C-alpha cells in the first residue's frame, strides 16, 4: 500500500476516534492477551506498514513457511489425530490403543508413569504408589512388546513423551519393531528427548547436561543412519507453558532450546542437514485464540530464517518447523468439567488454524484423573468435527493478511528475539539454566497470572465468575493397587527367567562405551535385547555420568 493511501487511512482513523469512538470511550478498557501483552482496540494497514509479503509471509510450503510447511496443508492431508494415552500396565494401555484406533485415531502417543519417566523400575522403593498412575509402566522390552501387541509398527506412527531415559525407551521400541519383523527404515514416530526443557520446567531429569546432550547427539547420528523416518527430538514448549510461562516465553525458550540442539549436533561433528530435518516441536494450545495462532506462525518464520542464515542449512526440510500440539492442561478446571470440552475445542481450533501437523485434544476429566473411554472419545470426536464438519480445512492459512494477525505475529517474533539476546548474554541456554534465568522468568509470569485471576482481572468461567456449588458429576478412571502388584511380580519373574549373564555383560560393555566417544545407542540396544530393565540400564549409566542436582534459587 502506498504511503499516500496509508496517510489517508491514518487521517480517517483519527477522525473516527475523535467522533464515533469518543462517544463510547468509557466502554473500552485496556485489553491484554492472556500472557499480558497489550492489544490495541483496532488494527489497520498502518500496523503492518513494514511487512514484506514475499519475505515475511510468502506461500505455503515455501520459505519462510509462515503460512505452513506443506503447499496444500489440510486440503491434501489432515493433521494426525494423536491422543496422548497410557495408564496401568502395558496390557491395559494396549487395549486403549486398539480402542482409539477403532474410533478413528490416526497416530499413537505414549504417556509413561512417573517411575518410568524418572528411570526407576516398578519394584524400586521410589516407585511405590506411583506404578501405572499417570501413565503406563514400562520396565523392559517385555512390556514394550505387550504395549504394541497386534499394532503393526510399520503402519502406525508413535510419539513417546520421555526425556531423561529417552534413549532406552527408543531402543525398546526399535527392538519391539524388529521382533515384529519390521525393518528400522519402515518405523516412524517421535521421541520427545528434550532434556533442556526438563531443566527449565518439568524437572524430570536424570543425568547432568553434558552427558544428556551426548545421548541426544548420539541419537541424532544413529537415527540418521538407521531409522530415517524417526523424529529424534521433539523440542517442547508445552511443559514450559504448563509451568506458567507466557506465550512469548514459550516461543522463545522452545526455539532457544532448538538452536542449542542444532549447535550441539554441529559441535559433535554432524552435518546440520543430516539431523535437522528430523527435529520436531511440541507446542501448547492455550486459551487466547489469536495469540496462539500468531505464536505458531512466528515460530515457523523464526526457525526458517535462523536455520538458513545462521546455521547454513541447505536442505529446505531443515528450515521447516514441524510441530505437534496439545491443548492446555493447565486451562482445564475441576469445577464444571464439562466446560473443558468447549475450552479444548477452541484451543484445538487455534492449533489447526496455526498449521499444526498433529494434535492431541485433552479430555474433560484430565484435571481429575486419567481419562475414561467416554471422555477420550469426546476429545477425539472434537478433532473429527473440526476436520470434517466446520470447513476449517477448506483453505490454507485463512487468517493471513489480517491486520491484527500479522501485527501480532510480528509482535511475537520481536518478543522472542529480545529473549534470544538476553539468553546469549548468559552464554547460551545451559548457562542460563544454571543461573536460574528461565525458571525465574516462568515463576514471575505464573505469579502475575495467578494474581490477575484472584483480582478477577482475568475471568475463568465456573472458577472466579459464574460459579456453581454442584460437585463434578462424571465418571473417574481409578487405577487399583493390583496394577502395581502385578507389574512388580512381572519384573521379578523376568529377572529370574532371562539370561542374566548376558545382561551383566551388556551392562559392563555399556559402561565402558559411556566413558569413550563411541556412539552409545547400539550398546543400549544390546542391553535392551538381553532384557535388561530400564532401571538397570539407568543405574549403569549413573555410575559413569552421575546425577543432576539443580542449583537452588531464593
C-alpha positions in Angstrom: 0.0 0.0 0.0 1.3 3.4 -0.9 2.4 6.0 1.7 -0.3 8.3 0.3 -3.1 5.7 0.9 -1.7 5.0 4.4 -1.8 8.6 5.3 -5.4 8.8 4.1 -6.3 5.8 6.3 -4.5 7.3 9.3 -6.3 10.6 8.9 -9.6 8.9 8.6 -8.8 6.7 11.7 -8.2 9.8 13.7 -11.5 11.3 12.7 -13.2 8.0 13.7 -11.5 8.1 17.1 -12.5 11.8 17.6 -16.1 11.3 16.5 -17.5 7.8 16.6 -15.2 6.2 19.2 -15.0 9.1 21.6 -18.7 8.6 22.4 -18.0 5.1 23.7 -14.6 5.5 25.3 -16.0 4.6 28.7 -16.8 1.1 27.3 -13.3 0.4 26.1 -10.9 -0.7 28.9 -7.3 -1.7 28.4 -7.1 -5.2 27.0 -4.2 -7.7 27.1 -3.7 -11.2 25.8 -3.7 -14.0 28.4 0.1 -13.5 28.5 -0.2 -9.9 29.4 0.7 -8.4 26.0 -1.2 -5.2 25.2 -3.9 -5.4 22.5 -4.9 -2.3 20.6 -8.6 -1.6 20.1 -8.3 -1.5 16.3 -5.7 -2.6 13.7 -5.3 -1.0 10.3 -2.9 -1.3 7.3 -0.5 1.0 9.2 0.2 -1.7 11.8 1.8 -3.8 9.0 3.3 -0.9 7.1 6.8 -2.6 7.0 5.5 -6.1 6.2 7.0 -7.5 3.0 4.6 -10.2 1.7 7.2 -12.4 0.0 9.8 -12.1 2.7 7.6 -12.2 5.8 4.5 -14.2 4.8 5.2 -15.9 1.5 3.4 -19.0 0.2 2.6 -22.3 2.0 5.4 -24.9 1.7 8.0 -22.2 0.9 10.5 -20.2 2.9 9.8 -18.7 5.5 6.9 -21.1 6.0 4.8 -18.6 7.9 1.7 -20.0 6.1 2.5 -23.6 6.7 5.1 -26.2 5.9 3.2 -28.0 3.2 2.0 -26.4 -0.1 -1.6 -27.7 0.2 -1.8 -28.2 4.0 -5.0 -29.9 5.1 -6.5 -29.9 1.6 -4.0 -32.7 0.9 -3.8 -34.4 4.2 -5.4 -33.8 7.6 -3.3 -33.4 10.7 -2.6 -36.6 12.6 -5.1 -37.1 15.4 -2.7 -38.4 18.1 -4.3 -38.7 21.6 -1.9 -39.0 24.5 -2.7 -42.2 26.3 -1.2 -44.6 28.8 -2.3 -46.0 32.2 -1.8 -49.0 34.3 0.3 -51.7 32.7 1.2 -52.4 29.0 -1.8 -54.8 28.6 -4.4 -52.2 29.7 -2.9 -49.5 27.6 -2.7 -51.8 24.6 -6.4 -52.2 24.8 -6.9 -48.5 25.0 -4.8 -48.0 21.9 -6.8 -50.6 20.0 -10.0 -48.9 21.0 -8.7 -45.4 19.9 -7.6 -46.8 16.6 -11.0 -48.3 16.1 -12.6 -44.9 16.8 -10.5 -43.3 14.0 -7.4 -42.1 15.8 -4.5 -41.9 13.2 -1.4 -42.0 15.4 -0.4 -43.2 18.9 1.2 -41.2 21.7 2.6 -42.9 24.8 2.2 -41.5 28.3 4.5 -43.1 30.8 4.2 -43.4 34.5 6.5 -41.4 36.8 8.8 -44.3 37.7 9.5 -44.9 34.0 10.0 -41.2 33.4 12.5 -41.0 36.2 14.4 -44.2 35.3 13.2 -46.5 38.1 11.8 -50.0 37.7 8.4 -50.7 39.2 9.9 -52.7 42.1 12.2 -49.8 43.2 11.3 -48.4 46.6 10.9 -44.9 45.0 8.3 -46.3 42.6 5.9 -47.4 45.4 2.4 -46.0 44.9 3.2 -44.5 41.5 3.2 -47.5 39.2 0.8 -47.0 36.3 -0.8 -44.0 38.0 -0.2 -41.2 35.5 0.8 -43.3 32.5 1.9 -46.8 31.5 4.6 -48.7 33.4 7.4 -49.9 31.0 10.2 -51.7 32.7 11.7 -53.8 29.9 11.4 -54.9 26.3 8.8 -57.4 27.5 6.5 -54.6 28.4 7.1 -52.7 25.1 6.2 -55.9 23.2 3.0 -56.2 25.1 2.2 -52.5 24.6 2.2 -52.8 20.8 0.8 -56.3 20.5 -1.4 -56.5 17.4 -0.4 -53.0 16.3 1.8 -53.1 13.2 4.6 -50.7 13.7 5.2 -50.2 10.0 1.7 -48.9 9.6 1.3 -46.5 12.6 3.5 -43.7 13.9 4.1 -43.4 17.6 5.1 -40.5 19.8 6.7 -41.2 23.1 6.8 -38.5 25.8 10.1 -39.5 27.5 13.2 -37.4 28.1 15.8 -38.5 30.7 15.7 -42.2 29.7 14.6 -41.5 26.1 17.5 -43.4 24.5 16.4 -46.6 26.5 12.7 -46.4 25.6 13.6 -45.7 22.0 15.8 -48.8 21.9 12.9 -50.8 23.4 10.6 -49.6 20.6 13.2 -50.4 17.9 13.7 -53.9 19.4 9.9 -54.4 19.6 9.6 -53.5 15.9 12.4 -55.9 15.0 10.5 -58.6 16.9 7.5 -57.9 14.7 9.7 -58.3 11.6 9.6 -54.6 10.8 12.8 -53.1 9.4 14.1 -49.9 11.0 13.7 -47.8 7.9 10.0 -48.6 8.0 9.2 -47.3 11.5 8.2 -43.8 12.1 7.4 -41.6 15.1 8.9 -39.2 17.7 10.7 -39.4 21.0 10.5 -36.2 23.0 14.1 -36.5 24.1 14.2 -32.8 25.1 16.3 -32.6 28.3 16.8 -28.9 28.2 13.1 -28.1 29.0 13.3 -30.6 31.8 16.0 -28.5 33.5 13.9 -25.4 32.7 10.4 -26.5 33.6 9.3 -30.1 34.0 12.1 -31.3 36.3 12.2 -35.0 35.3 15.9 -35.2 34.6 18.4 -38.0 35.4 21.9 -37.1 34.2 23.7 -33.8 34.1 23.6 -31.6 31.0 26.8 -32.7 29.3 26.2 -36.5 29.1 22.5 -35.8 28.4 23.4 -33.8 25.4 25.8 -36.5 24.3 23.0 -39.1 24.4 20.9 -36.8 22.2 23.5 -36.2 19.6 24.2 -40.0 19.5 20.5 -40.5 18.8 20.7 -37.9 16.0 23.5 -39.9 14.4 22.0 -43.3 14.9 18.6 -42.2 13.7 20.1 -40.6 10.5 21.9 -43.8 9.7 19.4 -46.5 10.6 15.9 -45.0 11.5 15.5 -42.3 8.9 11.7 -41.8 9.4 12.1 -41.1 13.1 11.9 -37.6 14.7 14.8 -37.8 17.1 13.8 -35.0 19.3 10.6 -33.1 19.9 11.6 -29.7 21.3 8.8 -29.0 23.8 7.3 -25.7 24.7 4.3 -27.5 26.1 5.7 -28.1 29.6 7.3 -24.6 29.7 3.8 -23.2 29.2 2.2 -25.6 31.7 4.7 -24.4 34.3 3.3 -20.9 33.9 5.1 -19.1 31.1 3.6 -16.6 28.7 3.2 -17.4 25.0 6.2 -15.3 24.1 8.3 -17.1 26.7 7.1 -20.5 25.4 8.0 -19.5 21.9 11.4 -18.0 22.8 12.6 -20.7 25.2 11.5 -23.5 23.0 13.3 -22.2 19.9 16.3 -21.3 22.0 16.4 -25.0 23.1 16.1 -26.0 19.5 19.0 -23.8 18.4 21.1 -25.3 21.3 20.4 -28.8 20.0 21.4 -27.8 16.5 24.7 -26.3 17.8 25.3 -29.5 19.8 24.9 -31.6 16.8 27.2 -29.5 14.7 29.8 -29.4 17.5 29.6 -33.3 17.6 30.7 -33.3 14.0 27.4 -33.9 12.4 26.2 -32.2 9.2 23.3 -30.0 10.0 21.2 -31.3 7.1 21.8 -34.9 8.3 19.8 -34.4 11.5 17.9 -31.1 11.4 15.1 -32.4 9.1 14.2 -34.9 11.8 13.8 -32.3 14.6 10.2 -31.6 15.5 8.5 -29.3 18.0 5.7 -29.6 20.6 3.6 -26.6 21.5 0.8 -25.8 23.9 -2.6 -24.5 22.6 -3.8 -22.1 25.3 -7.0 -20.1 25.6 -6.0 -16.8 23.9 -7.2 -17.8 20.5 -5.4 -15.3 18.3 -2.2 -15.1 20.4 -1.7 -18.9 19.9 -2.1 -18.8 16.2 0.4 -15.9 15.9 2.8 -17.9 18.1 2.8 -20.8 15.6 3.2 -18.6 12.6 6.1 -16.7 14.2 7.8 -19.9 15.3 7.9 -21.2 11.7 9.3 -17.9 10.4 12.0 -17.6 13.1 13.1 -21.2 12.7 13.4 -21.0 8.9 15.4 -17.8 8.9 17.8 -19.0 11.6 18.4 -22.4 10.1 19.1 -21.0 6.7 21.0 -17.8 7.6 22.9 -18.7 10.9 23.4 -22.4 10.7 23.8 -22.7 6.9 21.3 -25.4 6.4 20.9 -26.1 2.6 18.1 -28.7 2.7 14.6 -27.0 2.8 13.5 -29.7 5.2 15.9 -28.3 7.8 14.2 -25.0 7.5 10.7 -26.4 8.2 9.4 -26.2 11.8 7.0 -29.2 12.1 5.1 -29.4 15.3 2.6 -31.4 17.4 0.1 -29.5 19.6 -1.7 -30.4 22.8 -4.4 -28.3 24.2 -3.5 -26.7 27.6 -3.9 -29.0 30.5 -3.4 -26.0 32.9 -6.5 -24.4 31.4 -8.8 -27.2 32.5 -10.9 -26.8 35.6 -12.1 -29.2 38.2 -15.2 -27.0 38.6 -17.9 -27.8 35.9 -15.5 -30.1 34.0 -17.9 -30.3 31.0 -16.8 -26.8 30.2 -13.4 -28.2 29.4 -14.9 -29.7 26.2 -15.6 -26.2 25.0 -12.2 -24.9 26.0 -10.4 -27.8 24.3 -12.4 -27.2 21.1 -11.3 -23.6 20.8 -7.7 -24.4 21.7 -7.7 -27.2 19.1 -9.1 -24.9 16.5 -6.3 -22.4 17.2 -3.7 -25.2 16.6 -5.4 -26.1 13.3 -5.6 -22.5 12.1 -2.0 -22.2 13.2 -0.9 -25.1 10.9 -0.1 -28.0 13.3 1.0 -31.3 11.9 -0.6 -33.4 14.7 -2.9 -32.7 17.6 -4.0 -34.0 21.0 -7.2 -32.7 22.4 -7.4 -33.0 26.2 -10.3 -34.9 27.8 -12.7 -33.1 30.0 -11.8 -35.2 33.1 -8.0 -34.9 32.9 -7.8 -32.3 35.7 -9.3 -35.0 37.9 -7.8 -38.2 36.7 -6.6 -40.1 33.6 -9.4 -40.0 31.1 -12.2 -42.6 30.8 -13.1 -44.1 27.5 -16.1 -41.9 27.1 -14.1 -38.7 27.8 -11.3 -39.6 25.4 -13.9 -40.5 22.7 -15.4 -37.0 23.1 -12.0 -35.4 22.8 -11.2 -37.4 19.6 -14.7 -36.5 18.2 -13.8 -32.9 18.8 -11.0 -33.2 16.3 -13.1 -35.1 13.9 -15.8 -32.5 13.9 -13.2 -29.8 13.2 -11.7 -31.9 10.4 -15.0 -32.9 8.6 -17.8 -30.6 9.6 -16.9 -26.9 10.0 -14.9 -26.2 6.8 -11.7 -25.1 8.5 -9.6 -27.3 6.2 -11.0 -25.9 3.0 -8.4 -23.1 2.5 -4.8 -22.7 3.6 -4.0 -20.2 6.4 -7.3 -18.3 6.2 -6.2 -15.6 8.7 -3.2 -14.5 6.7 -3.3 -10.8 5.8 -5.4 -9.9 8.8 -4.0 -6.6 10.2 -4.4 -7.9 13.7 -2.9 -11.4 13.0 0.1 -10.2 11.0 0.8 -7.5 13.6 0.5 -10.0 16.5 2.8 -12.4 14.6 5.4 -9.6 14.3 5.0 -8.8 18.0 5.6 -12.4 18.9 8.7 -12.6 16.8 10.1 -9.3 18.2 9.5 -10.5 21.8 11.2 -13.8 21.1 14.2 -12.0 19.5 14.6 -9.9 22.7 14.7 -13.1 24.8 17.3 -14.7 22.4 19.5 -11.7 23.0 19.2 -12.0 26.8 20.0 -15.7 26.7 23.0 -15.0 24.6 24.3 -12.6 27.3 24.3 -15.5 29.7 26.5 -17.5 27.3 23.7 -19.8 26.0 20.9 -22.0 27.2 22.8 -24.2 29.6 24.5 -21.3 31.3 21.1 -19.5 31.6 19.6 -22.7 33.1 22.4 -22.9 35.7 21.8 -19.2 36.6 18.1 -19.9 37.0 17.1 -17.4 34.3 14.3 -19.4 32.7 13.0 -20.7 36.0 12.7 -17.1 37.4 11.0 -15.7 34.2 8.4 -18.5 34.3 7.8 -18.1 38.0 7.2 -14.4 37.6 4.8 -14.9 34.8 2.9 -17.6 36.7 2.6 -15.3 39.7 1.4 -12.4 37.7 -1.3 -14.5 36.0 -2.4 -16.0 39.4 -2.8 -12.5 40.8 -4.9 -11.5 37.8 -7.2 -14.4 38.5 -7.5 -13.6 42.2 -8.3 -10.0 41.4 -10.8 -11.1 38.6 -8.8 -9.2 36.0 -8.9 -12.4 34.0 -12.1 -14.5 34.1 -12.3 -18.3 34.2 -15.9 -19.4 33.9 -17.0 -21.5 36.8 -14.0 -20.7 38.9 -13.8 -17.0 39.7 -17.1 -16.0 37.9 -20.4 -17.7 37.1 -19.7 -20.3 39.7 -21.8 -23.3 40.8 -21.7 -25.2 44.1 -22.5 -28.5 42.5 -19.7 -31.1 42.7 -18.5 -32.7 39.5 -20.8 -35.5 38.4 -18.7 -37.5 36.0 -17.1 -41.0 36.0 -13.5 -41.1 37.1 -10.9 -43.7 36.0 -9.2 -45.3 39.0 -6.0 -47.3 39.0 -6.2 -50.1 41.6 -3.3 -51.4 43.7 -3.4 -54.7 41.8 -1.8 -53.0 38.8 1.4 -52.2 40.8 1.4 -55.6 42.4 1.1 -57.4 39.1 3.8 -55.2 37.5 6.3 -55.7 40.3 5.7 -59.5 40.1 6.3 -59.4 36.3 9.6 -57.6 36.7 10.8 -60.1 39.3 9.8 -63.1 37.1 11.6 -61.5 34.1 14.8 -61.3 36.2 14.5 -65.0 37.1 13.9 -66.3 33.6 16.2 -64.2 31.4 19.9 -64.9 30.7 21.4 -62.9 33.5 25.0 -63.5 32.3 24.1 -61.8 29.0 22.5 -58.9 30.9 25.6 -58.5 33.1 28.0 -58.5 30.1 25.8 -56.0 28.2 25.7 -53.6 31.1 29.5 -53.8 31.7 30.1 -53.1 28.0 27.7 -50.2 28.2 29.7 -48.6 31.0 32.9 -49.0 29.0 31.4 -47.2 26.0 29.9 -44.5 28.1 33.4 -43.2 29.0 34.5 -43.3 25.4 33.5 -41.2 22.4 31.7 -44.2 20.7 28.0 -43.9 19.8 26.3 -45.4 22.8 23.0 -46.3 21.2 24.0 -49.7 19.8 25.1 -50.8 23.2 21.9 -49.6 24.9 20.1 -51.6 22.2 22.2 -54.7 23.0 21.3 -54.4 26.7 17.6 -53.9 25.9 17.6 -57.0 23.7 19.1 -59.0 26.5 16.0 -57.9 28.6 18.0 -55.6 30.9 15.4 -53.4 32.6 15.3 -49.7 32.3 16.3 -49.2 35.9 19.3 -51.4 35.5 20.5 -49.5 32.4 20.0 -46.2 34.1 21.9 -47.4 37.1 24.8 -48.4 35.0 24.9 -45.1 33.2 24.6 -43.2 36.5 27.9 -44.9 37.6 29.6 -43.1 34.7 27.5 -39.9 34.2 26.4 -39.1 37.7 23.1 -37.4 38.6 21.9 -33.8 38.1 21.3 -31.6 41.1 19.5 -28.3 40.4 21.0 -25.1 41.9 18.6 -23.7 44.4 17.1 -20.3 43.9 15.9 -17.9 46.6 
